[in-house]
Amino acid sequence: MNTSAPFNTSTGGGLGFWKILAVIAVILIACAVIVPILKGLFWVALIGLALYGGFMLFGKSNQ
């Protein structure tokens, strides 16, 4: 009876692990950069929208 493993578990088996780890690291770094930018842009857009709404509200009443 042969009890050997059906696949090779020698060198190169951990390469997939490092690729997955690298992808996860890149995603986390991208999130760490993008999230603060989006938070800042949200407040800029909110202030801009408030100014635009105030201009449209009071600008049309003067005509």
CHARMM internal coordinates of N, CA and C (Angstrom, degrees):
IC EDIT
DIST 1 N 1 CA 1.4487
DIST 1 CA 1 C 1.5228
ANGL 1 N 1 CA 1 C 107.95
DIST 1 C 2 N 1.3068
ANGL 1 CA 1 C 2 N 115.34
DIHE 1 N 1 CA 1 C 2 N 133.19
DIST 2 N 2 CA 1.4664
ANGL 1 C 2 N 2 CA 121.48
DIHE 1 CA 1 C 2 N 2 CA -179.34
DIST 2 CA 2 C 1.5241
ANGL 2 N 2 CA 2 C 108.47
DIHE 1 C 2 N 2 CA 2 C -95.84
DIST 2 C 3 N 1.3493
ANGL 2 CA 2 C 3 N 118.04
DIHE 2 N 2 CA 2 C 3 N 122.95
DIST 3 N 3 CA 1.4690
ANGL 2 C 3 N 3 CA 121.90
DIHE 2 CA 2 C 3 N 3 CA -178.61
DIST 3 CA 3 C 1.5149
ANGL 3 N 3 CA 3 C 112.04
DIHE 2 C 3 N 3 CA 3 C -113.67
DIST 3 C 4 N 1.3338
ANGL 3 CA 3 C 4 N 117.84
DIHE 3 N 3 CA 3 C 4 N 19.37
DIST 4 N 4 CA 1.4674
ANGL 3 C 4 N 4 CA 120.36
DIHE 3 CA 3 C 4 N 4 CA -179.96
DIST 4 CA 4 C 1.5239
ANGL 4 N 4 CA 4 C 110.18
DIHE 3 C 4 N 4 CA 4 C -75.41
DIST 4 C 5 N 1.3095
ANGL 4 CA 4 C 5 N 114.51
DIHE 4 N 4 CA 4 C 5 N 157.79
DIST 5 N 5 CA 1.4645
ANGL 4 C 5 N 5 CA 119.94
DIHE 4 CA 4 C 5 N 5 CA -179.43
DIST 5 CA 5 C 1.5256
ANGL 5 N 5 CA 5 C 109.57
DIHE 4 C 5 N 5 CA 5 C -70.31
DIST 5 C 6 N 1.3215
ANGL 5 CA 5 C 6 N 118.64
DIHE 5 N 5 CA 5 C 6 N 142.37
DIST 6 N 6 CA 1.4640
ANGL 5 C 6 N 6 CA 120.99
DIHE 5 CA 5 C 6 N 6 CA -177.47
DIST 6 CA 6 C 1.5310
ANGL 6 N 6 CA 6 C 113.14
DIHE 5 C 6 N 6 CA 6 C -76.26
DIST 6 C 7 N 1.3056
ANGL 6 CA 6 C 7 N 119.78
DIHE 6 N 6 CA 6 C 7 N -9.37
DIST 7 N 7 CA 1.4672
ANGL 6 C 7 N 7 CA 121.35
DIHE 6 CA 6 C 7 N 7 CA 179.82
DIST 7 CA 7 C 1.5170
ANGL 7 N 7 CA 7 C 110.28
DIHE 6 C 7 N 7 CA 7 C -134.01
DIST 7 C 8 N 1.2939
ANGL 7 CA 7 C 8 N 115.73
DIHE 7 N 7 CA 7 C 8 N 160.36
DIST 8 N 8 CA 1.4583
ANGL 7 C 8 N 8 CA 121.80
DIHE 7 CA 7 C 8 N 8 CA -175.62
DIST 8 CA 8 C 1.5294
ANGL 8 N 8 CA 8 C 109.06
DIHE 7 C 8 N 8 CA 8 C -84.91
DIST 8 C 9 N 1.3176
ANGL 8 CA 8 C 9 N 117.49
DIHE 8 N 8 CA 8 C 9 N 125.83
DIST 9 N 9 CA 1.4547
ANGL 8 C 9 N 9 CA 121.81
DIHE 8 CA 8 C 9 N 9 CA 179.61
DIST 9 CA 9 C 1.5179
ANGL 9 N 9 CA 9 C 111.35
DIHE 8 C 9 N 9 CA 9 C -112.29
DIST 9 C 10 N 1.3342
ANGL 9 CA 9 C 10 N 116.94
DIHE 9 N 9 CA 9 C 10 N 24.55
DIST 10 N 10 CA 1.4650
ANGL 9 C 10 N 10 CA 120.14
DIHE 9 CA 9 C 10 N 10 CA -178.79
DIST 10 CA 10 C 1.5275
ANGL 10 N 10 CA 10 C 110.17
DIHE 9 C 10 N 10 CA 10 C -80.89
DIST 10 C 11 N 1.2962
ANGL 10 CA 10 C 11 N 119.12
DIHE 10 N 10 CA 10 C 11 N -148.68
DIST 11 N 11 CA 1.4616
ANGL 10 C 11 N 11 CA 123.42
DIHE 10 CA 10 C 11 N 11 CA -173.50
DIST 11 CA 11 C 1.5198
ANGL 11 N 11 CA 11 C 111.99
DIHE 10 C 11 N 11 CA 11 C -61.67
DIST 11 C 12 N 1.3255
ANGL 11 CA 11 C 12 N 114.59
DIHE 11 N 11 CA 11 C 12 N 152.76
DIST 12 N 12 CA 1.4611
ANGL 11 C 12 N 12 CA 120.51
DIHE 11 CA 11 C 12 N 12 CA 177.12
DIST 12 CA 12 C 1.5122
ANGL 12 N 12 CA 12 C 113.64
DIHE 11 C 12 N 12 CA 12 C 92.52
DIST 12 C 13 N 1.3022
ANGL 12 CA 12 C 13 N 118.99
DIHE 12 N 12 CA 12 C 13 N -8.32
DIST 13 N 13 CA 1.4545
ANGL 12 C 13 N 13 CA 120.45
DIHE 12 CA 12 C 13 N 13 CA -179.02
DIST 13 CA 13 C 1.5123
ANGL 13 N 13 CA 13 C 112.85
DIHE 12 C 13 N 13 CA 13 C -71.24
DIST 13 C 14 N 1.3416
ANGL 13 CA 13 C 14 N 118.07
DIHE 13 N 13 CA 13 C 14 N -27.42
DIST 14 N 14 CA 1.4491
ANGL 13 C 14 N 14 CA 121.52
DIHE 13 CA 13 C 14 N 14 CA -178.98
DIST 14 CA 14 C 1.5127
ANGL 14 N 14 CA 14 C 114.30
DIHE 13 C 14 N 14 CA 14 C -85.93
DIST 14 C 15 N 1.3087
ANGL 14 CA 14 C 15 N 117.98
DIHE 14 N 14 CA 14 C 15 N -1.69
DIST 15 N 15 CA 1.4652
ANGL 14 C 15 N 15 CA 120.96
DIHE 14 CA 14 C 15 N 15 CA -177.87
DIST 15 CA 15 C 1.5214
ANGL 15 N 15 CA 15 C 110.98
DIHE 14 C 15 N 15 CA 15 C -65.20
DIST 15 C 16 N 1.3169
ANGL 15 CA 15 C 16 N 118.33
DIHE 15 N 15 CA 15 C 16 N -38.05
DIST 16 N 16 CA 1.4634
ANGL 15 C 16 N 16 CA 121.64
DIHE 15 CA 15 C 16 N 16 CA 178.12
DIST 16 CA 16 C 1.5171
ANGL 16 N 16 CA 16 C 111.70
DIHE 15 C 16 N 16 CA 16 C -63.71
DIST 16 C 17 N 1.3224
ANGL 16 CA 16 C 17 N 116.22
DIHE 16 N 16 CA 16 C 17 N -36.55
DIST 17 N 17 CA 1.4646
ANGL 16 C 17 N 17 CA 120.65
DIHE 16 CA 16 C 17 N 17 CA 177.91
DIST 17 CA 17 C 1.5211
ANGL 17 N 17 CA 17 C 110.75
DIHE 16 C 17 N 17 CA 17 C -62.00
DIST 17 C 18 N 1.3303
ANGL 17 CA 17 C 18 N 117.49
DIHE 17 N 17 CA 17 C 18 N -43.93
DIST 18 N 18 CA 1.4622
ANGL 17 C 18 N 18 CA 120.98
DIHE 17 CA 17 C 18 N 18 CA -178.29
DIST 18 CA 18 C 1.5263
ANGL 18 N 18 CA 18 C 111.40
DIHE 17 C 18 N 18 CA 18 C -69.17
DIST 18 C 19 N 1.3252
ANGL 18 CA 18 C 19 N 116.99
DIHE 18 N 18 CA 18 C 19 N -33.15
DIST 19 N 19 CA 1.4767
ANGL 18 C 19 N 19 CA 119.49
DIHE 18 CA 18 C 19 N 19 CA 175.94
DIST 19 CA 19 C 1.5218
ANGL 19 N 19 CA 19 C 110.55
DIHE 18 C 19 N 19 CA 19 C -66.04
DIST 19 C 20 N 1.3200
ANGL 19 CA 19 C 20 N 116.55
DIHE 19 N 19 CA 19 C 20 N -44.27
DIST 20 N 20 CA 1.4685
ANGL 19 C 20 N 20 CA 120.44
DIHE 19 CA 19 C 20 N 20 CA 178.72
DIST 20 CA 20 C 1.5259
ANGL 20 N 20 CA 20 C 110.10
DIHE 19 C 20 N 20 CA 20 C -64.15
DIST 20 C 21 N 1.3258
ANGL 20 CA 20 C 21 N 116.81
DIHE 20 N 20 CA 20 C 21 N -42.18
DIST 21 N 21 CA 1.4562
ANGL 20 C 21 N 21 CA 120.77
DIHE 20 CA 20 C 21 N 21 CA 178.35
DIST 21 CA 21 C 1.5245
ANGL 21 N 21 CA 21 C 111.50
DIHE 20 C 21 N 21 CA 21 C -62.77
DIST 21 C 22 N 1.3361
ANGL 21 CA 21 C 22 N 117.12
DIHE 21 N 21 CA 21 C 22 N -39.34
DIST 22 N 22 CA 1.4652
ANGL 21 C 22 N 22 CA 121.09
DIHE 21 CA 21 C 22 N 22 CA 178.36
DIST 22 CA 22 C 1.5256
ANGL 22 N 22 CA 22 C 111.04
DIHE 21 C 22 N 22 CA 22 C -66.23
DIST 22 C 23 N 1.3217
ANGL 22 CA 22 C 23 N 117.46
DIHE 22 N 22 CA 22 C 23 N -40.62
DIST 23 N 23 CA 1.4700
ANGL 22 C 23 N 23 CA 120.93
DIHE 22 CA 22 C 23 N 23 CA 178.60
DIST 23 CA 23 C 1.5258
ANGL 23 N 23 CA 23 C 110.27
DIHE 22 C 23 N 23 CA 23 C -64.07
DIST 23 C 24 N 1.3236
ANGL 23 CA 23 C 24 N 117.03
DIHE 23 N 23 CA 23 C 24 N -43.57
DIST 24 N 24 CA 1.4693
ANGL 23 C 24 N 24 CA 120.57
DIHE 23 CA 23 C 24 N 24 CA 178.61
DIST 24 CA 24 C 1.5255
ANGL 24 N 24 CA 24 C 110.36
DIHE 23 C 24 N 24 CA 24 C -63.21
DIST 24 C 25 N 1.3362
ANGL 24 CA 24 C 25 N 117.00
DIHE 24 N 24 CA 24 C 25 N -41.51
DIST 25 N 25 CA 1.4622
ANGL 24 C 25 N 25 CA 120.52
DIHE 24 CA 24 C 25 N 25 CA 179.01
DIST 25 CA 25 C 1.5196
ANGL 25 N 25 CA 25 C 111.09
DIHE 24 C 25 N 25 CA 25 C -63.18
DIST 25 C 26 N 1.3273
ANGL 25 CA 25 C 26 N 117.69
DIHE 25 N 25 CA 25 C 26 N -42.17
DIST 26 N 26 CA 1.4701
ANGL 25 C 26 N 26 CA 121.15
DIHE 25 CA 25 C 26 N 26 CA 178.88
DIST 26 CA 26 C 1.5223
ANGL 26 N 26 CA 26 C 110.56
DIHE 25 C 26 N 26 CA 26 C -64.33
DIST 26 C 27 N 1.3230
ANGL 26 CA 26 C 27 N 117.26
DIHE 26 N 26 CA 26 C 27 N -40.95
DIST 27 N 27 CA 1.4698
ANGL 26 C 27 N 27 CA 120.65
DIHE 26 CA 26 C 27 N 27 CA 178.91
DIST 27 CA 27 C 1.5293
ANGL 27 N 27 CA 27 C 110.68
DIHE 26 C 27 N 27 CA 27 C -64.11
DIST 27 C 28 N 1.3223
ANGL 27 CA 27 C 28 N 117.20
DIHE 27 N 27 CA 27 C 28 N -42.95
DIST 28 N 28 CA 1.4628
ANGL 27 C 28 N 28 CA 120.20
DIHE 27 CA 27 C 28 N 28 CA 179.38
DIST 28 CA 28 C 1.5298
ANGL 28 N 28 CA 28 C 111.84
DIHE 27 C 28 N 28 CA 28 C -65.52
DIST 28 C 29 N 1.3139
ANGL 28 CA 28 C 29 N 117.23
DIHE 28 N 28 CA 28 C 29 N -40.20
DIST 29 N 29 CA 1.4669
ANGL 28 C 29 N 29 CA 120.50
DIHE 28 CA 28 C 29 N 29 CA 177.90
DIST 29 CA 29 C 1.5246
ANGL 29 N 29 CA 29 C 110.15
DIHE 28 C 29 N 29 CA 29 C -65.75
DIST 29 C 30 N 1.3351
ANGL 29 CA 29 C 30 N 117.11
DIHE 29 N 29 CA 29 C 30 N -41.91
DIST 30 N 30 CA 1.4612
ANGL 29 C 30 N 30 CA 120.19
DIHE 29 CA 29 C 30 N 30 CA 178.39
DIST 30 CA 30 C 1.5258
ANGL 30 N 30 CA 30 C 111.12
DIHE 29 C 30 N 30 CA 30 C -62.42
DIST 30 C 31 N 1.3284
ANGL 30 CA 30 C 31 N 116.94
DIHE 30 N 30 CA 30 C 31 N -41.42
DIST 31 N 31 CA 1.4759
ANGL 30 C 31 N 31 CA 120.24
DIHE 30 CA 30 C 31 N 31 CA 177.87
DIST 31 CA 31 C 1.5216
ANGL 31 N 31 CA 31 C 110.85
DIHE 30 C 31 N 31 CA 31 C -65.39
DIST 31 C 32 N 1.3291
ANGL 31 CA 31 C 32 N 116.58
DIHE 31 N 31 CA 31 C 32 N -38.01
DIST 32 N 32 CA 1.4599
ANGL 31 C 32 N 32 CA 120.15
DIHE 31 CA 31 C 32 N 32 CA 179.97
DIST 32 CA 32 C 1.5274
ANGL 32 N 32 CA 32 C 111.21
DIHE 31 C 32 N 32 CA 32 C -65.91
DIST 32 C 33 N 1.3175
ANGL 32 CA 32 C 33 N 117.83
DIHE 32 N 32 CA 32 C 33 N -26.18
DIST 33 N 33 CA 1.4674
ANGL 32 C 33 N 33 CA 121.47
DIHE 32 CA 32 C 33 N 33 CA 179.33
DIST 33 CA 33 C 1.5332
ANGL 33 N 33 CA 33 C 110.46
DIHE 32 C 33 N 33 CA 33 C -89.77
DIST 33 C 34 N 1.3248
ANGL 33 CA 33 C 34 N 117.24
DIHE 33 N 33 CA 33 C 34 N -42.09
DIST 34 N 34 CA 1.4712
ANGL 33 C 34 N 34 CA 121.18
DIHE 33 CA 33 C 34 N 34 CA -172.26
DIST 34 CA 34 C 1.5256
ANGL 34 N 34 CA 34 C 112.35
DIHE 33 C 34 N 34 CA 34 C -74.91
DIST 34 C 35 N 1.3249
ANGL 34 CA 34 C 35 N 118.49
DIHE 34 N 34 CA 34 C 35 N -39.65
DIST 35 N 35 CA 1.4662
ANGL 34 C 35 N 35 CA 121.35
DIHE 34 CA 34 C 35 N 35 CA -175.17
DIST 35 CA 35 C 1.5310
ANGL 35 N 35 CA 35 C 112.35
DIHE 34 C 35 N 35 CA 35 C -60.71
DIST 35 C 36 N 1.3364
ANGL 35 CA 35 C 36 N 120.63
DIHE 35 N 35 CA 35 C 36 N -47.76
DIST 36 N 36 CA 1.4680
ANGL 35 C 36 N 36 CA 118.65
DIHE 35 CA 35 C 36 N 36 CA 177.59
DIST 36 CA 36 C 1.5287
ANGL 36 N 36 CA 36 C 113.00
DIHE 35 C 36 N 36 CA 36 C -63.56
DIST 36 C 37 N 1.3313
ANGL 36 CA 36 C 37 N 116.93
DIHE 36 N 36 CA 36 C 37 N -34.84
DIST 37 N 37 CA 1.4681
ANGL 36 C 37 N 37 CA 119.83
DIHE 36 CA 36 C 37 N 37 CA 177.69
DIST 37 CA 37 C 1.5210
ANGL 37 N 37 CA 37 C 110.03
DIHE 36 C 37 N 37 CA 37 C -64.16
DIST 37 C 38 N 1.3350
ANGL 37 CA 37 C 38 N 117.00
DIHE 37 N 37 CA 37 C 38 N -44.02
DIST 38 N 38 CA 1.4656
ANGL 37 C 38 N 38 CA 120.03
DIHE 37 CA 37 C 38 N 38 CA 179.32
DIST 38 CA 38 C 1.5245
ANGL 38 N 38 CA 38 C 111.59
DIHE 37 C 38 N 38 CA 38 C -66.07
DIST 38 C 39 N 1.3284
ANGL 38 CA 38 C 39 N 117.51
DIHE 38 N 38 CA 38 C 39 N -36.22
DIST 39 N 39 CA 1.4666
ANGL 38 C 39 N 39 CA 119.72
DIHE 38 CA 38 C 39 N 39 CA 176.87
DIST 39 CA 39 C 1.5197
ANGL 39 N 39 CA 39 C 110.67
DIHE 38 C 39 N 39 CA 39 C -64.12
DIST 39 C 40 N 1.3148
ANGL 39 CA 39 C 40 N 117.27
DIHE 39 N 39 CA 39 C 40 N -42.50
DIST 40 N 40 CA 1.4623
ANGL 39 C 40 N 40 CA 120.84
DIHE 39 CA 39 C 40 N 40 CA 177.74
DIST 40 CA 40 C 1.5148
ANGL 40 N 40 CA 40 C 111.91
DIHE 39 C 40 N 40 CA 40 C -65.21
DIST 40 C 41 N 1.3289
ANGL 40 CA 40 C 41 N 116.51
DIHE 40 N 40 CA 40 C 41 N -42.75
DIST 41 N 41 CA 1.4658
ANGL 40 C 41 N 41 CA 120.00
DIHE 40 CA 40 C 41 N 41 CA 179.22
DIST 41 CA 41 C 1.5222
ANGL 41 N 41 CA 41 C 111.72
DIHE 40 C 41 N 41 CA 41 C -66.56
DIST 41 C 42 N 1.3247
ANGL 41 CA 41 C 42 N 117.46
DIHE 41 N 41 CA 41 C 42 N -30.64
DIST 42 N 42 CA 1.4619
ANGL 41 C 42 N 42 CA 120.07
DIHE 41 CA 41 C 42 N 42 CA 177.38
DIST 42 CA 42 C 1.5187
ANGL 42 N 42 CA 42 C 110.68
DIHE 41 C 42 N 42 CA 42 C -61.85
DIST 42 C 43 N 1.3375
ANGL 42 CA 42 C 43 N 117.14
DIHE 42 N 42 CA 42 C 43 N -45.92
DIST 43 N 43 CA 1.4575
ANGL 42 C 43 N 43 CA 119.77
DIHE 42 CA 42 C 43 N 43 CA -178.90
DIST 43 CA 43 C 1.5199
ANGL 43 N 43 CA 43 C 111.31
DIHE 42 C 43 N 43 CA 43 C -69.81
DIST 43 C 44 N 1.3177
ANGL 43 CA 43 C 44 N 117.53
DIHE 43 N 43 CA 43 C 44 N -36.74
DIST 44 N 44 CA 1.4692
ANGL 43 C 44 N 44 CA 120.12
DIHE 43 CA 43 C 44 N 44 CA 176.63
DIST 44 CA 44 C 1.5316
ANGL 44 N 44 CA 44 C 109.59
DIHE 43 C 44 N 44 CA 44 C -63.46
DIST 44 C 45 N 1.3250
ANGL 44 CA 44 C 45 N 116.91
DIHE 44 N 44 CA 44 C 45 N -43.56
DIST 45 N 45 CA 1.4628
ANGL 44 C 45 N 45 CA 120.53
DIHE 44 CA 44 C 45 N 45 CA 179.06
DIST 45 CA 45 C 1.5211
ANGL 45 N 45 CA 45 C 111.34
DIHE 44 C 45 N 45 CA 45 C -65.84
DIST 45 C 46 N 1.3207
ANGL 45 CA 45 C 46 N 117.30
DIHE 45 N 45 CA 45 C 46 N -38.49
DIST 46 N 46 CA 1.4577
ANGL 45 C 46 N 46 CA 120.45
DIHE 45 CA 45 C 46 N 46 CA 179.62
DIST 46 CA 46 C 1.5237
ANGL 46 N 46 CA 46 C 111.23
DIHE 45 C 46 N 46 CA 46 C -65.28
DIST 46 C 47 N 1.3115
ANGL 46 CA 46 C 47 N 117.36
DIHE 46 N 46 CA 46 C 47 N -43.73
DIST 47 N 47 CA 1.4696
ANGL 46 C 47 N 47 CA 121.06
DIHE 46 CA 46 C 47 N 47 CA 177.93
DIST 47 CA 47 C 1.5263
ANGL 47 N 47 CA 47 C 110.12
DIHE 46 C 47 N 47 CA 47 C -66.12
DIST 47 C 48 N 1.3290
ANGL 47 CA 47 C 48 N 116.12
DIHE 47 N 47 CA 47 C 48 N -41.43
DIST 48 N 48 CA 1.4641
ANGL 47 C 48 N 48 CA 119.49
DIHE 47 CA 47 C 48 N 48 CA 177.62
DIST 48 CA 48 C 1.5129
ANGL 48 N 48 CA 48 C 112.35
DIHE 47 C 48 N 48 CA 48 C -62.91
DIST 48 C 49 N 1.3193
ANGL 48 CA 48 C 49 N 116.28
DIHE 48 N 48 CA 48 C 49 N -39.96
DIST 49 N 49 CA 1.4617
ANGL 48 C 49 N 49 CA 119.96
DIHE 48 CA 48 C 49 N 49 CA 178.24
DIST 49 CA 49 C 1.5262
ANGL 49 N 49 CA 49 C 111.20
DIHE 48 C 49 N 49 CA 49 C -66.28
DIST 49 C 50 N 1.3266
ANGL 49 CA 49 C 50 N 117.35
DIHE 49 N 49 CA 49 C 50 N -39.08
DIST 50 N 50 CA 1.4600
ANGL 49 C 50 N 50 CA 120.80
DIHE 49 CA 49 C 50 N 50 CA 177.74
DIST 50 CA 50 C 1.5289
ANGL 50 N 50 CA 50 C 110.85
DIHE 49 C 50 N 50 CA 50 C -65.35
DIST 50 C 51 N 1.3355
ANGL 50 CA 50 C 51 N 116.91
DIHE 50 N 50 CA 50 C 51 N -42.45
DIST 51 N 51 CA 1.4695
ANGL 50 C 51 N 51 CA 119.85
DIHE 50 CA 50 C 51 N 51 CA 177.63
DIST 51 CA 51 C 1.5195
ANGL 51 N 51 CA 51 C 111.60
DIHE 50 C 51 N 51 CA 51 C -65.20
DIST 51 C 52 N 1.3196
ANGL 51 CA 51 C 52 N 116.67
DIHE 51 N 51 CA 51 C 52 N -41.81
DIST 52 N 52 CA 1.4624
ANGL 51 C 52 N 52 CA 120.50
DIHE 51 CA 51 C 52 N 52 CA 178.40
DIST 52 CA 52 C 1.5296
ANGL 52 N 52 CA 52 C 110.88
DIHE 51 C 52 N 52 CA 52 C -63.83
DIST 52 C 53 N 1.3386
ANGL 52 CA 52 C 53 N 116.07
DIHE 52 N 52 CA 52 C 53 N -43.59
DIST 53 N 53 CA 1.4664
ANGL 52 C 53 N 53 CA 119.30
DIHE 52 CA 52 C 53 N 53 CA 178.31
DIST 53 CA 53 C 1.5133
ANGL 53 N 53 CA 53 C 111.78
DIHE 52 C 53 N 53 CA 53 C -63.65
DIST 53 C 54 N 1.3376
ANGL 53 CA 53 C 54 N 117.49
DIHE 53 N 53 CA 53 C 54 N -41.16
DIST 54 N 54 CA 1.4635
ANGL 53 C 54 N 54 CA 120.03
DIHE 53 CA 53 C 54 N 54 CA 177.39
DIST 54 CA 54 C 1.5138
ANGL 54 N 54 CA 54 C 112.05
DIHE 53 C 54 N 54 CA 54 C -65.24
DIST 54 C 55 N 1.3320
ANGL 54 CA 54 C 55 N 116.76
DIHE 54 N 54 CA 54 C 55 N -39.50
DIST 55 N 55 CA 1.4645
ANGL 54 C 55 N 55 CA 120.12
DIHE 54 CA 54 C 55 N 55 CA 177.76
DIST 55 CA 55 C 1.5232
ANGL 55 N 55 CA 55 C 110.80
DIHE 54 C 55 N 55 CA 55 C -64.38
DIST 55 C 56 N 1.3257
ANGL 55 CA 55 C 56 N 116.87
DIHE 55 N 55 CA 55 C 56 N -43.16
DIST 56 N 56 CA 1.4663
ANGL 55 C 56 N 56 CA 119.66
DIHE 55 CA 55 C 56 N 56 CA -179.55
DIST 56 CA 56 C 1.5311
ANGL 56 N 56 CA 56 C 110.97
DIHE 55 C 56 N 56 CA 56 C -68.56
DIST 56 C 57 N 1.3173
ANGL 56 CA 56 C 57 N 117.20
DIHE 56 N 56 CA 56 C 57 N -35.21
DIST 57 N 57 CA 1.4587
ANGL 56 C 57 N 57 CA 120.82
DIHE 56 CA 56 C 57 N 57 CA -178.55
DIST 57 CA 57 C 1.5244
ANGL 57 N 57 CA 57 C 110.66
DIHE 56 C 57 N 57 CA 57 C -71.55
DIST 57 C 58 N 1.3314
ANGL 57 CA 57 C 58 N 117.74
DIHE 57 N 57 CA 57 C 58 N -48.66
DIST 58 N 58 CA 1.4564
ANGL 57 C 58 N 58 CA 121.10
DIHE 57 CA 57 C 58 N 58 CA -176.12
DIST 58 CA 58 C 1.5202
ANGL 58 N 58 CA 58 C 111.62
DIHE 57 C 58 N 58 CA 58 C -88.20
DIST 58 C 59 N 1.3046
ANGL 58 CA 58 C 59 N 118.56
DIHE 58 N 58 CA 58 C 59 N -23.09
DIST 59 N 59 CA 1.4583
ANGL 58 C 59 N 59 CA 120.84
DIHE 58 CA 58 C 59 N 59 CA 179.44
DIST 59 CA 59 C 1.5102
ANGL 59 N 59 CA 59 C 112.19
DIHE 58 C 59 N 59 CA 59 C -71.28
DIST 59 C 60 N 1.3145
ANGL 59 CA 59 C 60 N 117.75
DIHE 59 N 59 CA 59 C 60 N -37.91
DIST 60 N 60 CA 1.4539
ANGL 59 C 60 N 60 CA 120.89
DIHE 59 CA 59 C 60 N 60 CA -179.88
DIST 60 CA 60 C 1.5209
ANGL 60 N 60 CA 60 C 112.45
DIHE 59 C 60 N 60 CA 60 C -76.79
DIST 60 C 61 N 1.3306
ANGL 60 CA 60 C 61 N 117.90
DIHE 60 N 60 CA 60 C 61 N -23.86
DIST 61 N 61 CA 1.4588
ANGL 60 C 61 N 61 CA 119.70
DIHE 60 CA 60 C 61 N 61 CA -179.34
DIST 61 CA 61 C 1.5301
ANGL 61 N 61 CA 61 C 111.89
DIHE 60 C 61 N 61 CA 61 C -74.02
DIST 61 C 62 N 1.3543
ANGL 61 CA 61 C 62 N 116.22
DIHE 61 N 61 CA 61 C 62 N -20.37
DIST 62 N 62 CA 1.4606
ANGL 61 C 62 N 62 CA 119.09
DIHE 61 CA 61 C 62 N 62 CA -179.84
DIST 62 CA 62 C 1.5192
ANGL 62 N 62 CA 62 C 112.65
DIHE 61 C 62 N 62 CA 62 C -84.16
DIST 62 C 63 N 1.2968
ANGL 62 CA 62 C 63 N 119.53
DIHE 62 N 62 CA 62 C 63 N -8.24
DIST 63 N 63 CA 1.4773
ANGL 62 C 63 N 63 CA 121.37
DIHE 62 CA 62 C 63 N 63 CA -177.61
DIST 63 CA 63 C 1.4991
ANGL 63 N 63 CA 63 C 111.88
DIHE 62 C 63 N 63 CA 63 C -84.83
END
COOR INIT
IC SEED 1 N 1 CA 1 C
IC BUILD
